[in-house]
């Protein structure tokens, strides 16, 4: 089991004036502690389950570029990019740029998007659900094609690219991994089976069922289920003095038994970077042994 730090809250005690400094300290501490990846949300307003929309929120790909400069080992991704927020050609270029400048540490996390209020507020496109999934499938095809260096014209229902040139190409081989987020059984998990290298699910009571659905989709399209990386977005609910470490390790043991190999999670009060010591000393070694 490997761990990923998920940063979804930028409302920290020292305020905006030190936000960049604090973020750099958090990323460096997580990298040194042994977190295998660092992720951010692709939102422009804070989301309701974390805080009010007025709370601080950073644009995802600018932030990932900043994180690349303050880390050495951790892979970098969004959980997950909203497909309608960027044209696929630009998205492929952004991920490629991140991959090259980070030394091959980019992952493309992508999904169909869901925040209608955010999109309406900022004038971003937000078509109906069926169209968003159509766009997601086309974007997956375009990104794979551009990562592979195929400059053939793409003529889809929603996107048309006359020459999808992508220079320089990514450093990651065979390409930056593609993760599709979400547990929709009819569309999302089918797209995982057809196009993705990884999926990201929530660790609720339906987790095993979602994995079973993915397995059926893989069988239907002739894909090896075992070659798809399974990840979950959890929460590392460690107390101020290290309480609940055993519970966190038990959760990861349960995930590992289902075939999950990466647990992404937020760290409470991550701005206090001493909290990463317990991950370095106890949690990450225990996870790696699973």
N, C-alpha and C positions, 0 to 999 in steps of 0.2 A: 504494500500500500504506500502510495506517495501522497504528499499533502500540497495543497495549493492555498495561498492566502488570497481571499476575496475582499477587496476594499470597496465598500459601498457607501461609506459615510465619511464625508470630509468636514464635518462640523466639529472642530477640535478646539480645546480650551484657549489656545493662543490666537485664534482667529485667522482671517484671511492673510494678514501681513506675513505670517510664518507658515502658511499652508504649504508652499513649495518645499521649504526646509523640512517641515515635519513629514511630508510625504516621502522625501528622499531618505530621511532617517528610518522610517518604517520599512521602506523597500530594502534598504541596505541590511537592516536587522533581520528581516525575513530571509533574505538571500543567504546571509551568513549562518543563520540557524539551520538551513537545510530545506526550506520550502522549495519544492520542485517547480512551482509555477506561481505567478502572481496575476490576478485578474481584476478587472474593473467592470462596472455596468456600462452599457451604452445608453445612458439617459442624459438628458439635458436639464431636467428638473429632478429633484429628489422624489422618490416614490413613496406612496402613502404608508406602506408597512414599516418604513424606516423613519420618516419624518415629513414635515410639511414641504410643499414644493419650493418654498422660499429658502430652504437650507442650501448650503453650498453644494454644487455639483460641477464636475469638470468634464469637458468633452473627452471622449474615450481615447481616440487615437493620438491626440496631442499628449494626453497623459501617458499612454504606453511608450511614446517616444522618450518622454522624460524619464520614465522608469528604466528604460533600456540604458540610459546614461548613468544610472545609480545602482545598477546590479551587474553581476558578472555571470551568473549561472542560470537563474530562474527563467523559465519560459514565460511568455507574455501573451495575454489574450483578453478579449472581452467575453463576458457571460451575460448576454451575447449581443452581437451586433444586430440592430433592427434593419432588416433588408431594405426597407423603404427610405432609410435615412441617407443613403449614399447610392449613387449609380454603381452597378457592379464593376464597371471598368475602373472607376476611381477607387472602389473598395479593394480590388485586387492589387492596385498600385500601392495603396496605403499599407496593406499587409506585407507586400513585397519589400517596400521601403523599410518597414520595421524589421523584417527578417534580415535584410542586408546590414542595416546599421547596428543590430544587436548581435551580429555574428551567428545568425541562424537560430534565433530563439522565438520566432513568431508562431502563433497558432491562430487560425481564423475560427473564431466562435461566431455563429450566426443563427438567426431565427426569424420568425415571421413578423415580429414586433407586436406590441399589444397596447401601448399607452396612447389612447386616442386624445386625451386631454392635453398631453404634452405636444403632440403633433399639431393639434388645432391651435394651441397657444402660440406656437412658433412658426406656423405656416408651413409645416412639413406635410408631405403627402401621406395619406392614411386611407388607402382604398379598402373595400370590403375584404373580409377574411379570405374568401376563395381566391380573390386576385392576389392578395399578399402571398399566399402559398404558391400560386403560379409564378410570381416574381421570385420567390425564394428558390424554386427549382431551377429557373433560368439563371439566377445569380450563382448557384452552385456549379452549374455547367460552365459559366463564363470564368469563374475564378479558377476552376481546375484547368481550363484551357489556357488561361493566361499564365498560371504558375508553371505549366508545362512548356511554355514558349511557342504555342501554336497560334500563329497569326491569321488563321483562316477567318473570314468574315463570319459573324454570328447573326443570324436572322431569326429572332424569336417573336413571340406574340407581344411581349412588352419591351424588349430591349433589342436594339440593332447596333452592332459594332462593325464598322467597315474594315478596320484593321486593328485587332486587339494586341498591339505591340506592347511588350512589357520588358523594358531594358533598364537596369540589369535584371536578370532573372533571380529568383530567391536562392539563398545559399542552402536552405534545408533540402534534403534529398529523401524521397524523390520530389517532394514539394512540401510547403508548410502544411502541417496537419489541419484538417477541417473538422470542426466539432459543430454538430447541430444540437441546439438546446431545445428542450421541451418534451413533453410526454404524450402529445396527441397521438392517439392510436391509429387513426386512419391515414393521416397525412404526414405528421412530423416523423414518426418512427419509420415510416416507409421511406422517407427521404434519407434518413440515416442509413438504412440498409442499402439504398441505391448509390449514395454519393459520399458519405461521411467516413472519416477515420475514427470518430469518437462521438459519443452522445453525452448529454448531461441531463440528469433527472433529479427529482426531489426525493428525499429519503422517507416518505410517508409509508403508510400501510400497503399502498398499491405498488411499491417499488418492484417486488418480484414479478407481479403481474405485468408491469410495463416491460421488463426484461423478457418475459415470455412472449409478449406481443412482438417485440423486436426480433426475437428468434424466429418466429413464424414468418415475418416479412423477409428475413434473410433467406429462409428456406425457399420462399416463393420466388425470389429474384436470383437465386443461385449464388448468394453471398455467404462467405464463411463468417458465421456469427462471432467466432473467437478472435477474429482479426480486428474487430471493432472495440476500441477502448471505451469502457463504461465508467463514467464519473458521476458523482453526486455533489449537489450544493447543500452543505450542512451548516452548522454553527458550532464553533469550538467554544462551548460555554464554560470556560475556565474562570474560576473565581480569582479574586485579587491575590490570595495567598496560595494559589494552586489547587483550590478545591475542584473536585469533579474530574480530575485527570483520569481516574480509573473509568469513569463513565464514558468519557470521550474515546478512550482506547477500546472499550467494549463496543461502542457504536461502530468503530472502524473494523473491528473483528467481525461484526455482523455483516457489514457491507462486503468485506472481503469474501465471506462465505458465499455471497451471491455472485461473485465475479467482478465486483467493483474494484478498480485499481487506483483511482484517484479520488480523494475527498477534498473538495474546495470548501473553505469556511472562513468566516469573519472572526477576528480576534477582538474581544471586548477591550475598549480603551487602548487600541493599538498604538496610539501616540505615546504611550508609556512603553518604550521599547524594551524595558526590562522584562516585560511579559513574554518576550520571545525566548528568554533563557530556558523556560520550562519546556518549550517545544524542542529546542536543541538538545537538552539533557535527557528528557524523558519521553515525550510524545512521538517525535519523529523516529528515534531509534526503535520504539515499540511498533510503530506503524510499518517500518521497513522490514521488520521481522515477520510480519503476517504473510 
